[in-house]
Amino acid sequence: MRLLTWNIQCGKGCDGVTDLARIVRIARETCDADVFCFQEVSTSFSRHDGGSDQSAKLAALLPGYMPVFRPAIETVDRTGGLHRFGNMTLSRLPVVQISNHILPWPRAGTGRSMRRHALEVTVEAAFGPVRIVNTHLEYHSVAQREAQIVRLLELQEDASTSPKAPTGAPDEPYESQTVAASSLMCGDFNFDVTEPQHAMIDRSSRSGLNYRDAWSVVRGGGQRSPTCGLYDHVQWTAGPDCRDFIFATEDLAGRLSKIDVNGQTDASDHQPVWIELADNMQVQRTRPDSG
C-alpha cells in the first residue's frame, strides 16, 4: 500500500502558475500511490482557483480513484454562490467509510486564522481497514493548533478503543458503519519536527493505539528532508522547514517499509511526502530511542 500527501497550494507553483495537471503528473511520477491526500483544494475562491471547482478537476485527472472532497470552509455569497476550501483524498483502494471532522477553532475572532478540519476516509487495504486522516492545521495560532492536535488524538483514542465492523446491510445506517483502529494521519501540520506540538502526537500515550512519526520509525533519528521552503523564499523567508508528516498507529509500525520526500519539484511551496506499507508484517520495530 502506498500513500502520498501533499499541500498543493491550490495548484500554484513557485513560478506563479496554477496548474493542477502538473500537480497530478508530478504526484504520480513521485509515487504510484493507492491513496493521494491533497491539502488546500479550492472551489470558487477566485483568488486561489480562478472561480473553478478544483475538486472536480482533480477527480477528472485521476480516473480509477474514488474522489472524496470535504471542506473546512463553506460559505455562501449574496448571489447564492457556494465557496469551498479544504482537503481531498482520492483512493483506488475500496472506500468503506467517510467522515469529516471540523476541528476546534478557539478565539476565532482574534487574529488571522481560518477553520480547519480532518477528512477521514477508511479504505480496505490488503491487511484490513485503515482510517486515512488527511488534515491541515492552523498556521498562525499555536493555541488553536494545539487544540486541534488534542481533538485528533481524541478521535484516534475513540476509534482504537471502540473499533466497529459492519454487522449487516450496507443500506442500513446502524449496521453499515466501520470504525477502524488502525490509522495513517498525514498532511500539513504547520509545526516543525523540533517543536512541542510534534511531540504531542509522536509521544502520545493515550488508551488504545497511539500515533508515531513514520519517518522516525523507518529512518530513525537522522537527518530529515525538508518539506517546504525549498524554492519559495518569499513565503518561507527563514528557509527550508519540515512541516508535513505521516503518522502511523503503533500496530502498523512493522509494515512501514519506505518513506521519502520529493525535493525536486517546485510545483507548490510544499513537497510531496510518500510512504509504503507492506501487505505482510516485516519486522518488529521499536522506537529509535527505546534502547
KOLVOKE-351348 format. One record per residue (C-alpha): x, y, z; residue in one letter. Coordinates in steps of 0.02 Angstrom, whole numbers, padded with zeros to 5 digits, always signed. Layout:
N
XYZA/...
% end
This chain:
291
+00000+00000+00000M/+00068+00171-00049R/+00006+00341+00007L/+00061+00515-00048L/+00019+00676+00045T/+00046+00850-00025W/-00007+01027+00016N/-00034+01080-00165I/-00067+01266-00128Q/-00219+01260-00244C/-00103+01202-00382G/+00002+01361-00379K/+00186+01330-00411G/+00334+01436-00363C/+00329+01505-00541D/+00160+01584-00500G/+00067+01469-00619V/-00085+01370-00558T/-00080+01201-00645D/-00174+01052-00571L/-00121+00939-00716A/+00060+00972-00666R/+00018+00928-00485I/-00058+00761-00534V/+00082+00720-00656R/+00217+00752-00525I/+00119+00661-00390A/+00105+00506-00500R/+00287+00516-00552E/+00337+00528-00369T/+00240+00375-00314C/+00116+00253-00390D/+00004+00287-00241A/-00152+00192-00194D/-00208+00346-00097V/-00174+00529-00134F/-00205+00656+00004C/-00206+00838-00052F/-00224+00992+00057Q/-00279+01166+00000E/-00407+01120-00131V/-00521+01265-00178S/-00689+01290-00261T/-00747+01463-00317S/-00623+01562-00214F/-00566+01655-00369S/-00405+01721-00294R/-00347+01541-00274H/-00438+01441-00408D/-00494+01567-00539G/-00675+01529-00496G/-00663+01345-00541S/-00702+01182-00449D/-00531+01109-00414Q/-00603+00952-00333S/-00692+00908-00496A/-00534+00941-00597K/-00428+00831-00484L/-00557+00692-00494A/-00554+00701-00684A/-00365+00696-00686L/-00361+00537-00580L/-00483+00415-00659P/-00494+00250-00568G/-00482+00336-00398Y/-00633+00371-00290M/-00629+00559-00254P/-00679+00623-00082V/-00677+00811-00056F/-00741+00892+00102R/-00724+01074+00151P/-00662+01153+00310A/-00737+01316+00245I/-00904+01325+00156E/-00977+01498+00132T/-01119+01567+00026V/-01111+01740-00052D/-01258+01859-00079R/-01294+01788-00251T/-01307+01610-00183G/-01135+01561-00245G/-01051+01423-00144L/-00866+01440-00098H/-00773+01290-00025R/-00595+01259+00035F/-00523+01102+00113G/-00438+00934+00090N/-00461+00798-00040M/-00423+00612-00033T/-00426+00501-00187L/-00414+00312-00169S/-00405+00165-00287R/-00424+00051-00137L/-00605+00015-00088P/-00677+00154+00019V/-00793+00093+00157V/-00820+00245+00269Q/-00806+00434+00256I/-00810+00560+00399S/-00770+00745+00404N/-00713+00812+00572H/-00719+01000+00598I/-00577+01042+00717L/-00580+01164+00863P/-00561+01349+00825W/-00542+01436+00993P/-00536+01626+00990R/-00586+01625+00808A/-00623+01811+00809G/-00450+01863+00865T/-00304+01871+00746G/-00288+01793+00573R/-00342+01612+00561S/-00469+01501+00475M/-00574+01346+00507R/-00479+01181+00494R/-00536+01001+00476H/-00482+00820+00463A/-00551+00717+00319L/-00560+00535+00372E/-00577+00405+00234V/-00573+00222+00284T/-00501+00110+00148V/-00490-00079+00136E/-00305-00122+00125A/-00239-00299+00097A/-00212-00312+00285F/-00379-00239+00339G/-00469-00072+00356P/-00364+00084+00386V/-00426+00258+00427R/-00335+00385+00320I/-00342+00552+00410V/-00300+00697+00294N/-00278+00861+00389T/-00206+01036+00384H/-00184+01127+00549L/-00186+01312+00590E/-00033+01411+00539Y/-00048+01574+00636H/-00100+01517+00811S/-00007+01392+00921V/-00156+01383+01041A/-00275+01338+00901Q/-00153+01212+00830R/-00133+01127+00999E/-00321+01119+01023A/-00335+01037+00852Q/-00200+00910+00895I/-00292+00863+01055V/-00450+00832+00954R/-00357+00723+00828L/-00286+00619+00971L/-00460+00603+01047E/-00528+00539+00883L/-00391+00409+00872Q/-00418+00355+01053E/-00604+00336+01024D/-00579+00235+00864A/-00445+00118+00930S/-00532+00081+01095T/-00703+00055+01013S/-00675-00017+00839P/-00827-00072+00741K/-00856-00186+00592A/-01014-00184+00486P/-01145-00303+00551T/-01272-00306+00412G/-01346-00224+00260A/-01244-00084+00178P/-01402+00022+00156D/-01445+00020+00342E/-01359+00159+00441P/-01347+00066+00607Y/-01272-00090+00528E/-01160-00021+00390S/-01033+00082+00486Q/-00847+00044+00503T/-00730+00113+00636V/-00552+00054+00605A/-00424+00054+00746A/-00275+00067+00627S/-00239+00237+00553S/-00122+00340+00447L/-00133+00526+00483M/-00050+00643+00360C/-00046+00821+00298G/+00023+00993+00333D/+00033+01010+00522F/+00113+01183+00524N/+00238+01139+00659F/+00420+01092+00638D/+00486+00924+00696V/+00580+01011+00836T/+00426+01096+00910E/+00325+01031+01059P/+00171+01004+00950Q/+00262+00864+00859H/+00294+00776+01024A/+00111+00794+01072M/+00074+00670+00933I/+00233+00567+00920D/+00246+00543+01109R/+00062+00523+01146S/+00017+00388+01272S/-00171+00379+01270R/-00275+00221+01282S/-00279+00116+01126G/-00162+00136+00978L/-00055+00293+00976N/+00019+00383+00826Y/+00206+00379+00790R/+00304+00480+00662D/+00329+00359+00516A/+00491+00445+00464W/+00569+00407+00633S/+00504+00228+00630V/+00578+00192+00458V/+00734+00301+00459R/+00775+00329+00642G/+00833+00493+00714G/+00946+00551+00572G/+00935+00696+00452Q/+00760+00735+00390R/+00715+00800+00219S/+00631+00972+00223P/+00453+00980+00158T/+00428+01166+00123C/+00527+01323+00089G/+00650+01242-00031L/+00601+01350-00180Y/+00477+01480-00115D/+00586+01605-00022H/+00451+01740-00017V/+00329+01648+00098Q/+00467+01550+00185W/+00596+01684+00223T/+00683+01577+00355A/+00723+01443+00227G/+00678+01258+00216P/+00571+01183+00352D/+00489+01016+00395C/+00301+01034+00424R/+00222+00892+00325D/+00212+00722+00410F/+00139+00549+00402I/+00097+00472+00570F/+00055+00287+00585A/-00027+00195+00729T/+00086+00079+00827E/+00011-00079+00753D/+00067-00026+00579L/+00250+00004+00626A/+00304-00168+00568G/+00227-00138+00397R/+00315+00027+00362L/+00447-00007+00230S/+00485+00159+00141K/+00457+00344+00166I/+00528+00488+00065D/+00507+00668+00010V/+00512+00729-00170N/+00630+00876-00151G/+00648+00909-00337Q/+00481+00990-00380T/+00431+01172-00361D/+00250+01143-00415A/+00194+01201-00241S/+00275+01286-00093D/+00272+01115-00008H/+00347+00949-00061Q/+00257+00782-00086P/+00287+00653+00051V/+00252+00469+00018W/+00253+00307+00114I/+00245+00121+00076E/+00171-00013+00189L/+00200-00199+00162A/+00049-00312+00148D/+00137-00432+00267N/+00216-00384+00433M/+00402-00357+00402Q/+00492-00325+00565V/+00454-00290+00746Q/+00507-00109+00755R/+00548-00011+00911T/+00569+00175+00935R/+00744+00238+00892P/+00772+00293+01072D/+00698+00139+01158S/+00866+00057+01183G/
% end
